Amino acid sequence: MCRVHGGSAPQNLEAGRRRVAEERALQLVETYGRRVETTAAEALLEEVQWTAGHVAWLRDRVQEIEAQAAADSDDHDEEADGADEEAYGRGRRRESSLVWGVTRQKIGGEDRGTTWETAPNIWLRLYQTERTHLVKVCAAAISAGIEERKVRMAEQHGALVAQVIRAILADLQLTQEQQDRVPEVVPRHLRALAS
């Protein structure tokens, strides 16, 4: 569509932006949609770790909003010029930006304008949703016994290492003096390896 025949109409521009976003989303699905060989326990443990990372990242975003609101509030106190009151709603202040803000902006038409409402900020909603997901995947991991399995695997690995060390020491045909030092030397090196 050309500009003269409706190509620059707001709804057509928005539809074009939406199509571009959808195409980009399809590209991302191809990137994120690859198959991975894993077990259920590994996938669950990995989901716990990723989700914990998401929660930490989103917490940082929420804290940045709070810090910016405090800085804006300080600026507002120094520059109270009436423009803020119009932009933020009469008598409203920026320090409530996690629960107060722009929820709609429309250009053109009878219902044009900016709508300010009390509603959770999108970063706060994402943070709360991801925290809920973290609790769920942690509960699933606990009920699946992943921690107990990790302990059992570590114990089995430790037993295997001990067996290998005993075999190595037997093959070396150590003197009695060297054998007497084994309980001191081997654990010290194993502790260094674990740290």
Backbone bond lengths (Angstrom), bond angles and torsions (degrees), N, CA, C in turn:
res aa  C-N    CA-C-N  psi(-1)  N-CA   C-N-CA  omega(-1)  CA-C   N-CA-C  phi
1 M - - - 1.442 - - 1.534 108.13 -
2 C 1.280 116.35 135.82 1.471 119.42 179.80 1.525 109.89 -87.85
3 R 1.329 116.08 168.21 1.467 121.00 -178.54 1.512 112.20 -61.25
4 V 1.318 117.90 -38.96 1.460 122.21 -175.77 1.531 111.02 -69.35
5 H 1.309 117.48 -35.29 1.466 121.92 -176.05 1.527 112.32 -100.01
6 G 1.287 118.93 34.73 1.464 122.74 172.20 1.512 115.90 104.31
7 G 1.334 117.81 -1.78 1.464 120.43 -177.35 1.513 113.95 -65.42
8 S 1.337 117.80 -24.27 1.469 119.33 179.75 1.522 112.05 -104.00
9 A 1.332 116.85 11.53 1.466 120.23 176.17 1.525 108.63 -66.96
10 P 1.333 118.41 140.86 1.473 120.87 -176.18 1.527 113.48 -53.06
11 Q 1.334 118.12 -42.02 1.466 119.55 -178.25 1.525 111.34 -67.46
12 N 1.346 117.94 -33.41 1.461 120.55 178.20 1.524 111.33 -73.45
13 L 1.326 116.20 -38.09 1.468 119.50 175.97 1.524 110.16 -62.96
14 E 1.337 116.32 -42.96 1.464 121.04 178.37 1.521 110.66 -63.24
15 A 1.330 117.44 -42.22 1.471 120.83 178.40 1.524 110.31 -62.17
16 G 1.321 116.81 -38.84 1.470 120.15 177.43 1.511 111.78 -64.26
17 R 1.337 116.35 -43.30 1.473 119.75 178.04 1.526 110.28 -62.71
18 R 1.334 115.66 -39.22 1.462 120.33 179.85 1.531 110.54 -64.20
19 R 1.345 117.09 -42.45 1.472 120.36 178.56 1.521 110.98 -62.70
20 V 1.328 117.31 -42.72 1.470 120.72 178.43 1.530 109.79 -61.98
21 A 1.333 117.26 -42.87 1.467 120.98 178.94 1.529 110.68 -63.80
22 E 1.331 116.91 -39.62 1.465 120.01 178.98 1.529 111.24 -65.31
23 E 1.340 116.77 -40.76 1.460 120.40 177.69 1.528 110.61 -62.39
24 R 1.321 116.11 -42.40 1.475 120.65 178.31 1.525 109.83 -63.71
25 A 1.332 117.16 -40.78 1.458 121.03 178.67 1.527 110.44 -61.96
26 L 1.335 117.63 -40.16 1.468 120.44 178.40 1.527 110.87 -63.75
27 Q 1.333 116.56 -38.24 1.459 119.97 176.73 1.527 110.33 -63.33
28 L 1.333 116.34 -40.90 1.465 120.13 179.59 1.521 111.17 -66.98
29 V 1.347 117.29 -36.51 1.465 120.21 178.06 1.530 109.50 -60.08
30 E 1.331 116.44 -41.43 1.454 119.55 177.59 1.520 110.49 -62.56
31 T 1.326 116.49 -37.91 1.465 120.42 178.86 1.518 110.91 -69.11
32 Y 1.334 117.53 -46.18 1.457 121.58 -176.15 1.523 112.74 -84.24
33 G 1.326 117.91 -11.00 1.451 120.05 -172.32 1.509 115.58 -93.71
34 R 1.307 119.52 14.45 1.459 119.38 -178.38 1.517 111.50 -76.11
35 R 1.314 115.69 152.83 1.455 122.59 -178.25 1.527 109.84 -81.23
36 V 1.314 115.86 141.87 1.460 121.70 179.90 1.521 108.30 -129.60
37 E 1.319 116.90 131.15 1.460 121.28 174.64 1.526 108.25 -74.28
38 T 1.321 116.68 123.72 1.460 121.03 179.95 1.515 109.34 -161.09
39 T 1.301 115.68 170.61 1.458 120.96 172.51 1.519 107.91 -105.20
40 A 1.313 115.97 165.22 1.463 119.62 179.42 1.529 110.47 -61.27
41 A 1.327 117.14 -41.93 1.472 120.39 -179.21 1.526 110.90 -64.61
42 E 1.339 116.82 -43.56 1.464 120.03 178.72 1.528 110.90 -63.61
43 A 1.328 117.01 -43.11 1.464 120.81 -179.57 1.522 110.98 -63.18
44 L 1.328 116.05 -41.06 1.465 120.17 -179.84 1.528 110.85 -66.61
45 L 1.316 116.05 -44.01 1.466 119.72 178.62 1.529 110.62 -63.77
46 E 1.326 117.06 -41.09 1.455 120.47 178.44 1.534 110.65 -64.51
47 E 1.325 117.06 -38.37 1.469 120.62 178.75 1.527 110.39 -63.99
48 V 1.328 117.30 -38.91 1.468 120.69 176.65 1.536 109.33 -60.42
49 Q 1.324 116.39 -45.60 1.462 120.18 -177.42 1.529 111.80 -66.58
50 W 1.343 117.88 -45.95 1.456 120.87 178.89 1.528 110.72 -62.38
51 T 1.322 116.01 -44.71 1.463 119.66 -177.74 1.524 110.72 -64.14
52 A 1.317 117.18 -39.74 1.470 119.87 176.64 1.530 110.22 -61.29
53 G 1.322 116.82 -38.23 1.465 120.66 176.55 1.519 111.94 -65.67
54 H 1.343 116.25 -41.16 1.462 120.03 177.65 1.528 110.67 -62.09
55 V 1.327 116.31 -43.62 1.471 120.67 -179.87 1.520 110.06 -60.71
56 A 1.325 117.20 -44.49 1.468 120.37 -179.99 1.532 110.85 -62.85
57 W 1.337 117.32 -42.78 1.464 121.10 -179.92 1.523 110.64 -64.98
58 L 1.322 116.94 -44.92 1.467 120.24 179.53 1.526 111.45 -66.28
59 R 1.343 117.78 -35.81 1.471 120.97 176.37 1.525 109.32 -59.49
60 D 1.343 117.00 -40.79 1.466 120.61 177.78 1.529 110.95 -60.98
61 R 1.351 117.22 -42.25 1.469 120.34 179.27 1.530 110.29 -62.42
62 V 1.327 117.06 -44.49 1.468 121.09 -179.52 1.525 109.92 -63.24
63 Q 1.324 117.08 -42.40 1.462 119.84 179.22 1.521 111.45 -66.08
64 E 1.334 117.35 -33.85 1.465 120.35 176.10 1.529 110.48 -63.69
65 I 1.329 116.72 -39.76 1.470 120.54 178.86 1.520 109.92 -62.82
66 E 1.329 115.94 -43.67 1.464 119.60 178.81 1.526 110.94 -63.30
67 A 1.333 116.79 -42.44 1.466 120.43 -179.67 1.530 110.48 -65.57
68 Q 1.344 116.54 -41.85 1.462 119.90 178.99 1.527 110.75 -65.46
69 A 1.322 116.82 -38.19 1.465 120.36 178.62 1.526 110.42 -63.16
70 A 1.333 116.64 -39.65 1.461 120.05 178.71 1.532 110.08 -65.74
71 A 1.341 116.84 -41.95 1.470 120.26 178.69 1.524 110.05 -65.81
72 D 1.340 116.82 -42.39 1.467 120.43 178.10 1.525 110.87 -62.47
73 S 1.332 116.17 -37.56 1.455 120.85 -179.60 1.527 110.11 -64.68
74 D 1.349 116.18 -41.18 1.461 120.26 176.89 1.527 110.29 -62.12
75 D 1.356 115.91 -43.58 1.466 120.27 177.94 1.519 110.11 -63.18
76 H 1.321 117.13 -40.04 1.473 121.96 -178.61 1.521 110.00 -61.95
77 D 1.330 116.54 -41.62 1.466 120.15 -179.79 1.527 110.91 -61.58
78 E 1.360 115.97 -36.48 1.451 120.07 -177.65 1.524 112.31 -79.76
79 E 1.367 117.41 -29.63 1.455 120.74 -170.91 1.522 113.40 -116.16
80 A 1.300 120.88 20.69 1.470 121.62 -174.15 1.518 110.04 -47.76
81 D 1.349 115.78 103.17 1.454 119.86 -173.55 1.519 113.75 -124.86
82 G 1.307 118.81 7.41 1.457 119.95 178.49 1.510 113.01 87.83
83 A 1.324 119.03 -29.32 1.468 120.82 179.73 1.522 109.83 -65.54
84 D 1.336 116.01 -37.68 1.464 119.65 178.49 1.514 110.73 -63.18
85 E 1.335 116.43 -41.28 1.458 119.00 -179.52 1.511 110.65 -60.50
86 E 1.330 116.24 -39.30 1.464 118.94 179.01 1.522 109.98 -69.86
87 A 1.335 117.51 -42.70 1.460 120.88 -177.39 1.518 112.04 -71.19
88 Y 1.311 117.34 -36.20 1.461 120.29 -175.16 1.523 112.73 -103.17
89 G 1.291 117.82 6.95 1.458 120.37 -178.97 1.515 109.26 90.43
90 R 1.304 116.83 138.95 1.460 120.83 -176.08 1.523 110.98 -55.45
91 G 1.308 115.24 123.57 1.456 121.43 177.34 1.523 113.80 77.78
92 R 1.325 118.74 4.81 1.468 120.58 -179.76 1.523 108.91 -92.77
93 R 1.322 114.87 150.63 1.461 120.01 179.41 1.517 109.60 -122.35
94 R 1.302 117.44 158.15 1.468 121.76 -175.76 1.518 113.75 -74.38
95 E 1.325 118.94 -18.47 1.460 118.57 -172.74 1.525 113.69 -65.79
96 S 1.314 117.98 -8.69 1.456 120.17 177.94 1.528 111.08 -102.08
97 S 1.324 118.14 29.76 1.465 121.74 -172.50 1.526 113.64 -65.65
98 L 1.318 119.58 -15.43 1.465 119.98 175.62 1.519 111.83 -75.58
99 V 1.326 117.01 -20.47 1.464 119.94 -179.37 1.524 112.77 -130.21
100 W 1.320 118.07 5.28 1.462 121.02 -179.57 1.509 107.97 -140.58
101 G 1.323 116.85 128.57 1.451 118.00 178.25 1.511 112.43 175.91
102 V 1.323 114.57 -171.84 1.457 121.79 -179.15 1.521 108.27 -72.71
103 T 1.333 116.27 125.29 1.463 120.98 176.43 1.512 111.39 -111.72
104 R 1.336 117.43 -10.87 1.458 120.12 -178.46 1.517 109.25 -161.67
105 Q 1.334 115.82 136.11 1.457 121.33 172.60 1.519 107.05 -133.50
106 K 1.315 117.23 128.39 1.458 121.55 -179.64 1.510 108.87 -133.37
107 I 1.329 114.35 132.17 1.461 120.96 178.61 1.521 106.79 -107.34
108 G 1.300 116.65 126.98 1.461 121.42 177.75 1.516 112.24 87.08
109 G 1.321 115.81 158.94 1.450 121.82 179.75 1.514 112.11 84.72
110 E 1.319 115.55 169.66 1.465 120.14 -179.21 1.521 112.59 -68.63
111 D 1.330 116.25 -28.62 1.465 119.55 -178.29 1.530 111.73 -98.00
112 R 1.338 117.32 26.92 1.469 121.00 179.47 1.524 109.81 -68.89
113 G 1.313 114.54 157.32 1.452 119.46 176.38 1.514 111.57 133.76
114 T 1.297 114.40 -174.95 1.459 122.75 -179.15 1.514 108.68 -112.14
115 T 1.319 115.51 131.69 1.456 120.60 178.68 1.515 108.53 -107.29
116 W 1.327 115.90 123.34 1.459 123.36 175.46 1.513 107.31 -105.87
117 E 1.326 116.13 131.42 1.457 119.75 -179.12 1.515 110.52 -144.92
118 T 1.316 112.73 163.48 1.445 119.20 170.28 1.514 106.97 -83.86
119 A 1.315 116.48 113.00 1.463 123.08 179.43 1.525 106.93 -160.85
120 P 1.316 117.75 145.29 1.465 118.81 179.41 1.525 111.62 -61.33
121 N 1.306 115.81 137.99 1.455 122.64 174.70 1.530 108.33 -59.11
122 I 1.332 117.81 147.47 1.470 121.60 -177.67 1.526 111.30 -59.56
123 W 1.333 118.00 -37.66 1.468 120.28 179.01 1.531 110.41 -65.34
124 L 1.326 116.54 -37.91 1.458 120.44 177.70 1.528 110.24 -66.12
125 R 1.335 116.96 -42.66 1.473 119.81 178.95 1.521 111.22 -64.00
126 L 1.345 117.09 -43.57 1.465 120.19 178.04 1.529 110.85 -62.16
127 Y 1.323 116.12 -41.46 1.467 121.79 178.63 1.530 110.38 -60.62
128 Q 1.327 116.35 -47.20 1.469 120.12 -179.68 1.528 111.08 -64.71
129 T 1.319 117.68 -41.04 1.460 121.68 179.16 1.528 110.86 -64.22
130 E 1.315 116.38 -43.90 1.467 120.14 -178.82 1.531 110.92 -68.48
131 R 1.337 117.57 -35.26 1.472 120.23 175.82 1.522 110.30 -62.69
132 T 1.337 116.70 -42.59 1.461 120.70 178.07 1.524 110.13 -61.86
133 H 1.329 116.58 -41.86 1.467 120.86 178.25 1.532 110.51 -63.38
134 L 1.335 116.91 -40.27 1.463 120.15 179.23 1.522 110.88 -61.04
135 V 1.313 116.83 -43.82 1.472 120.31 178.21 1.531 109.99 -59.88
136 K 1.333 116.54 -42.39 1.467 120.14 -178.94 1.528 111.90 -65.29
137 V 1.338 117.43 -45.78 1.463 118.10 -178.33 1.523 111.13 -70.81
138 C 1.325 117.67 -31.81 1.472 119.58 175.32 1.529 110.06 -65.49
139 A 1.326 116.49 -43.46 1.465 120.27 178.07 1.527 110.38 -61.80
140 A 1.332 116.62 -40.86 1.463 120.36 178.57 1.531 110.43 -64.61
141 A 1.331 116.46 -41.05 1.472 119.89 179.62 1.520 110.88 -65.29
142 I 1.321 116.96 -40.43 1.463 120.64 178.79 1.520 110.31 -65.14
143 S 1.332 116.17 -45.75 1.466 118.48 -178.85 1.518 111.27 -68.16
144 A 1.328 117.99 -26.13 1.463 120.95 177.08 1.526 111.29 -80.39
145 G 1.319 117.21 -8.29 1.465 120.78 177.24 1.510 113.92 74.23
146 I 1.325 117.44 29.38 1.463 119.98 -177.52 1.522 111.54 -63.29
147 E 1.324 117.99 -42.41 1.465 119.69 -179.90 1.523 110.99 -62.25
148 E 1.336 116.44 -42.78 1.461 119.48 178.62 1.524 110.72 -63.16
149 R 1.341 116.01 -39.05 1.472 119.59 177.93 1.516 110.82 -64.18
150 K 1.345 116.77 -40.97 1.462 119.33 178.38 1.523 110.82 -61.71
151 V 1.340 116.89 -40.24 1.472 120.43 178.55 1.518 109.81 -64.43
152 R 1.346 116.87 -46.12 1.474 120.28 179.04 1.525 111.00 -59.99
153 M 1.325 116.55 -42.41 1.467 119.69 179.79 1.524 110.86 -64.49
154 A 1.326 117.03 -40.28 1.470 120.25 178.17 1.523 110.69 -64.66
155 E 1.335 115.95 -39.82 1.469 119.50 177.62 1.528 110.88 -64.05
156 Q 1.331 116.76 -43.68 1.463 120.47 178.64 1.522 110.67 -63.54
157 H 1.327 116.25 -41.58 1.463 120.31 177.96 1.526 110.23 -62.65
158 G 1.333 116.37 -43.28 1.472 120.05 178.28 1.517 112.07 -61.63
159 A 1.335 116.71 -41.71 1.468 120.21 178.11 1.519 110.76 -63.85
160 L 1.307 117.27 -39.70 1.465 121.54 178.74 1.525 110.65 -64.40
161 V 1.340 116.80 -44.12 1.470 120.95 178.31 1.527 110.09 -61.25
162 A 1.331 116.98 -43.68 1.469 120.38 179.41 1.530 110.73 -61.86
163 Q 1.321 116.19 -41.09 1.468 120.42 179.23 1.529 110.45 -63.11
164 V 1.309 117.49 -42.87 1.460 121.11 179.31 1.524 110.22 -64.95
165 I 1.317 117.60 -42.29 1.473 120.64 -179.75 1.528 109.81 -63.06
166 R 1.341 117.35 -44.41 1.476 120.07 177.95 1.522 111.09 -59.42
167 A 1.338 117.55 -41.20 1.467 121.10 -179.84 1.530 110.52 -65.76
168 I 1.328 116.37 -41.75 1.474 120.25 178.98 1.519 110.07 -62.97
169 L 1.330 117.00 -46.06 1.468 120.61 -178.87 1.527 111.24 -64.44
170 A 1.319 117.42 -36.87 1.472 120.51 178.24 1.520 110.38 -65.95
171 D 1.330 116.58 -41.05 1.467 120.07 -179.87 1.523 112.49 -67.83
172 L 1.316 117.47 -26.25 1.465 121.00 -178.53 1.533 112.55 -75.90
173 Q 1.299 118.15 -16.08 1.469 122.94 -179.16 1.529 110.44 50.22
174 L 1.321 113.67 62.18 1.461 120.99 -177.42 1.520 111.37 -69.65
175 T 1.336 114.56 152.01 1.461 119.78 174.14 1.519 107.75 -72.12
176 Q 1.320 117.23 167.36 1.462 121.18 179.82 1.521 110.87 -61.29
177 E 1.323 116.74 -39.39 1.463 120.32 179.10 1.539 110.57 -63.27
178 Q 1.337 117.31 -41.32 1.457 121.37 178.21 1.533 110.65 -67.19
179 Q 1.326 116.83 -40.08 1.465 120.53 178.78 1.529 110.83 -63.71
180 D 1.344 117.27 -35.39 1.456 120.98 179.14 1.542 111.69 -66.30
181 R 1.332 116.32 -26.72 1.478 119.88 -179.96 1.524 113.34 -84.95
182 V 1.344 118.75 -14.24 1.466 122.66 -177.53 1.533 112.33 -54.35
183 P 1.360 120.73 -47.48 1.469 120.04 -178.93 1.537 113.69 -62.55
184 E 1.310 117.21 -19.44 1.463 121.21 178.00 1.520 111.16 -91.03
185 V 1.325 118.38 -44.71 1.464 123.29 -172.31 1.533 112.20 -77.06
186 V 1.321 117.41 -49.20 1.470 120.46 -174.26 1.541 111.57 -61.93
187 P 1.343 119.97 -51.06 1.473 118.67 179.83 1.530 113.38 -59.70
188 R 1.344 116.92 -35.87 1.460 119.90 179.15 1.522 110.74 -61.30
189 H 1.327 117.69 -43.35 1.460 121.32 179.69 1.527 112.23 -71.42
190 L 1.327 116.88 -34.13 1.459 120.09 177.59 1.535 110.67 -68.26
191 R 1.337 116.94 -39.31 1.464 119.97 176.61 1.526 110.76 -63.41
192 A 1.340 116.70 -39.21 1.474 120.86 178.15 1.525 109.84 -64.28
193 L 1.301 117.71 -37.10 1.452 121.87 177.88 1.522 111.91 -66.62
194 A 1.327 117.10 -37.89 1.472 121.58 -177.74 1.521 112.86 -72.53
195 S 1.341 116.80 -24.48 1.479 118.48 -175.76 1.492 113.47 -88.30
